[in-house]
């Protein structure tokens, strides 16, 4: 099959690779397209080490079920599906607790398991979710939207009336969309003015950095860098919550004195928990209740995967690669 493979630092080659093997509980998907996100950028730039090279990247995939394993009903052939790319064991302590996002043996498509930027992708059938009637741009957003929805679910209470979102890359834009859909006023901050402007087109407003007295009861940091976290802590109201989605590995400064005296709550949220989180997002998209694809601005062919990755970090919205 044809696939886009990372062969070195920031270097992708499109060529022929062996077809994936189909197990008894698997489905083989004719990939239609794949969205790009920050995790993919980390692989491309070398911040995330792949198990080997060359390496097939990509995980935000959709396509059509073309074949099924011997233990799966042939009725699934022909289904249009989105892929839940975090494959969990269902057996470890975290899985038994229902926190599959922390599975000790998790395999993630495109990260530690060969990715989706290929003509075919094989995954266990339970991780291929049927969706009918949605546009390709919506389908490539289902997985990252689930990340945002799961983070809000984990708060344990409805968000306050006004929220600050730090970072307006694709994940930040989808968080803005999820909050705005709930009728919440959203301020957004990003170092790139065009991304802030695009968030404004969705209904958010740019944070007034001069109004330093303004505080928020909830701040969502989709970046997780020392500077973004410092900004968030400076803008949290007493008793406020900082919800972090970004996976920056650099440390930031936080004293127990600040945490205790201002009675802050710090909350990290990693991906989502199977099956409930993904199922809820799929149902919303299936019902036509939301259109996350409005954040998609750039489309490339599989042959142009190199260009897509090079430009993704600079576009104001989300990039996807059409495979078929």
C-alpha positions in Angstrom: 0.0 0.0 0.0 1.0 3.6 -0.4 1.9 5.5 2.8 3.6 8.6 4.1 6.6 7.7 6.3 8.8 9.8 8.5 12.4 8.8 7.5 14.3 11.3 9.4 14.0 14.6 11.3 11.3 16.6 9.5 11.6 14.4 6.4 8.6 12.5 5.0 8.7 10.1 2.0 5.6 8.8 0.3 6.0 5.2 -1.1 5.0 1.6 -1.0 4.9 -0.3 2.3 3.6 -3.8 3.2 -0.2 -4.1 3.7 -1.3 -4.3 7.4 -2.3 -7.8 8.6 -6.0 -8.3 9.6 -6.6 -10.1 12.9 -9.7 -12.0 13.8 -11.3 -9.1 15.8 -10.0 -6.3 13.5 -11.4 -4.2 10.7 -9.4 -2.9 7.7 -10.2 0.7 6.9 -9.7 2.3 3.5 -8.5 5.6 4.9 -10.2 8.7 3.6 -8.3 11.3 5.4 -6.2 12.2 8.5 -6.2 15.4 10.5 -2.9 16.8 11.9 -2.4 17.9 15.5 0.2 18.9 18.0 1.2 15.3 18.7 1.9 14.7 15.0 4.0 17.9 15.0 6.0 16.5 17.9 6.8 13.3 16.0 7.7 15.3 12.8 10.0 17.6 14.7 11.7 14.9 16.8 10.3 16.0 20.1 8.5 12.6 20.3 10.8 9.6 19.5 9.2 7.0 17.3 9.8 3.3 18.0 11.6 3.0 14.7 12.3 4.7 11.3 10.8 4.8 8.8 7.5 5.4 10.6 3.9 5.9 9.5 2.4 8.9 11.3 -1.1 10.2 11.8 -4.0 9.2 14.1 -7.1 11.5 13.5 -8.4 9.2 10.8 -11.7 8.4 9.0 -12.5 6.0 6.2 -14.6 3.1 5.0 -14.5 -0.4 6.4 -13.2 -2.6 3.5 -12.7 -6.0 5.2 -13.3 -7.6 8.6 -11.6 -10.3 10.7 -13.2 -13.7 10.9 -14.8 -12.9 14.3 -16.4 -9.7 13.1 -19.8 -9.4 11.3 -19.5 -8.8 7.6 -22.3 -6.3 8.0 -19.7 -3.8 9.0 -18.2 -3.8 5.5 -19.0 -0.5 3.9 -19.4 1.5 7.1 -18.0 5.0 7.2 -16.0 5.2 10.4 -13.9 7.4 12.5 -10.9 5.9 14.4 -10.5 6.0 18.1 -6.7 5.8 18.0 -5.9 5.1 21.6 -6.2 1.3 21.9 -6.4 0.0 25.4 -5.9 -3.4 27.1 -9.1 -3.5 29.2 -7.1 -5.6 31.7 -4.8 -3.4 33.7 -5.8 -1.7 37.0 -6.5 1.7 35.3 -8.7 0.1 32.6 -10.6 -1.8 35.3 -11.2 1.5 37.1 -12.7 2.9 33.9 -9.8 5.3 33.4 -8.6 3.9 30.1 -6.8 7.1 29.3 -4.2 5.9 31.8 -4.0 2.3 30.4 -0.6 0.9 31.3 -0.4 -1.0 28.0 -2.0 1.6 25.7 -1.1 1.5 22.0 -1.6 4.8 20.2 -1.9 4.9 16.4 0.8 7.0 14.9 2.8 7.2 18.2 3.8 3.7 19.3 1.8 1.8 16.7 2.0 2.4 12.9 -0.1 5.4 11.9 -3.0 6.2 9.6 -1.3 8.1 6.8 -1.6 5.2 4.5 -4.2 3.7 2.1 -5.3 1.1 4.7 -5.4 1.0 8.5 -6.2 -2.0 10.7 -7.6 -1.5 14.2 -9.7 -3.6 16.6 -13.3 -3.3 15.5 -14.5 -1.6 18.7 -12.2 1.3 18.0 -13.8 2.1 14.6 -17.0 4.2 15.2 -19.7 4.4 12.4 -20.7 7.9 11.5 -23.1 8.7 8.7 -23.8 12.0 6.9 -20.8 14.0 8.2 -18.4 16.0 6.0 -14.7 15.0 5.9 -13.7 18.1 7.8 -16.0 17.1 10.6 -14.8 13.6 10.7 -11.1 14.5 11.1 -12.1 16.7 14.1 -14.0 14.0 16.0 -11.0 12.7 17.9 -9.5 16.0 19.1 -13.0 17.3 19.9 -13.4 14.3 22.1 -10.3 15.4 24.0 -12.0 18.8 24.7 -15.3 17.2 25.7 -13.6 14.7 28.0 -11.7 17.5 29.7 -14.9 19.4 30.4 -16.6 16.3 31.7 -13.8 15.7 34.1 -14.4 19.1 35.8 -17.3 17.4 37.5 -19.5 20.6 37.3 -20.7 22.9 34.5 -18.1 25.5 33.4 -18.6 29.0 34.7 -20.1 31.7 32.6 -16.8 33.0 31.4 -13.6 31.0 30.6 -10.2 31.9 29.3 -8.6 29.5 26.7 -4.9 29.8 26.3 -3.7 28.6 22.9 -5.8 28.8 19.8 -4.3 26.0 17.7 -6.7 23.3 16.6 -7.1 21.9 20.2 -7.7 25.4 21.5 -10.2 26.2 18.8 -12.1 23.0 19.5 -12.2 23.9 23.2 -13.5 27.3 22.3 -16.2 25.7 20.1 -17.2 23.3 22.9 -17.5 26.1 25.4 -19.3 28.5 23.1 -21.8 25.7 22.2 -22.7 25.6 25.9 -23.5 29.3 25.9 -20.3 30.3 27.8 -18.4 33.5 27.1 -14.8 32.7 25.9 -11.7 34.8 26.0 -8.7 33.5 24.1 -5.0 34.2 24.1 -2.3 33.1 21.6 1.0 34.5 20.5 -0.2 34.4 16.9 -2.6 37.1 16.1 -4.1 35.3 13.1 -5.2 32.4 15.2 -6.8 34.7 17.8 -8.6 36.4 14.9 -9.8 33.0 13.7 -11.1 32.2 17.2 -12.9 35.5 17.0 -14.7 34.3 13.9 -16.0 31.4 15.9 -17.4 33.7 18.6 -14.5 34.0 21.1 -12.9 37.4 21.9 -9.2 38.3 22.3 -8.0 38.5 25.9 -7.3 42.1 26.9 -3.8 41.8 28.2 -3.9 45.3 29.6 -6.8 44.5 31.9 -4.6 42.7 34.4 -7.3 42.9 37.1 -9.6 40.6 35.2 -9.7 37.1 36.7 -11.4 33.8 35.6 -12.8 31.0 37.6 -11.7 28.5 34.9 -8.8 28.7 32.6 -8.0 26.0 30.0 -4.3 25.9 29.0 -4.0 23.9 25.7 -0.3 24.7 25.5 1.1 23.7 28.8 4.4 25.7 28.4 6.0 27.6 31.3 4.9 30.9 29.9 1.3 29.8 29.2 1.0 28.4 32.7 2.5 31.5 34.2 -0.1 33.6 32.4 -2.9 31.2 33.5 -1.9 31.4 37.2 -1.7 35.2 37.1 -5.3 35.3 35.7 -7.0 32.7 38.0 -9.6 34.0 40.5 -9.3 32.9 44.1 -10.6 29.3 44.2 -10.3 29.0 40.4 -9.4 26.0 38.4 -6.6 25.6 35.9 -7.3 22.8 33.4 -4.2 21.8 31.5 -4.3 19.9 28.2 -0.9 20.8 26.8 1.9 18.2 27.0 5.0 20.5 27.3 7.6 18.7 29.4 9.3 21.8 30.8 8.8 22.7 34.4 7.0 25.8 35.6 7.2 27.6 38.9 4.4 27.1 41.4 4.8 27.6 45.2 2.7 25.9 47.8 2.1 29.3 49.2 0.4 30.5 46.0 -1.6 27.3 45.6 -2.9 27.3 49.2 -3.4 31.0 49.8 -5.4 31.4 46.6 -7.0 28.0 47.0 -6.4 27.0 43.4 -7.4 23.8 41.8 -5.0 22.3 39.2 -6.4 19.6 36.8 -4.7 17.7 34.0 -6.7 15.9 31.4 -5.3 13.3 29.1 -7.2 12.1 25.9 -10.5 10.4 26.9 -11.9 7.3 28.4 -13.3 4.4 26.3 -16.0 4.0 25.3 -18.2 6.7 26.7 -16.3 9.8 25.7 -15.8 8.9 22.1 -19.4 7.6 21.8 -20.9 10.8 23.1 -18.9 12.9 20.5 -19.8 10.6 17.7 -23.5 10.8 18.6 -23.4 14.6 18.6 -21.7 14.7 15.2 -24.1 12.0 13.9 -27.1 14.0 15.0 -25.8 17.1 13.3 -25.7 18.9 16.6 -22.3 20.4 15.9 -19.9 21.1 13.1 -16.3 20.9 14.4 -15.0 21.0 10.8 -15.5 24.7 10.7 -12.0 25.0 12.2 -10.5 23.2 9.2 -8.8 25.6 6.8 -6.1 23.6 4.9 -6.3 20.4 2.8 -3.4 18.5 1.2 -3.1 15.2 -0.7 -1.1 12.3 0.6 1.6 13.0 -1.9 2.0 16.5 -0.4 2.3 15.2 3.2 5.8 16.8 3.6 4.3 20.2 2.7 1.3 19.7 4.9 3.5 19.0 8.0 5.8 21.9 7.2 2.9 24.4 7.0 0.6 23.0 9.6 2.1 25.0 12.5 1.7 28.3 10.6 -1.9 27.9 9.4 -4.6 29.7 11.4 -6.8 26.7 11.6 -6.6 22.9 11.3 -4.9 21.0 8.5 -5.9 17.6 7.1 -4.5 15.2 4.5 -6.9 13.6 2.0 -5.8 10.0 1.4 -8.6 9.0 -1.0 
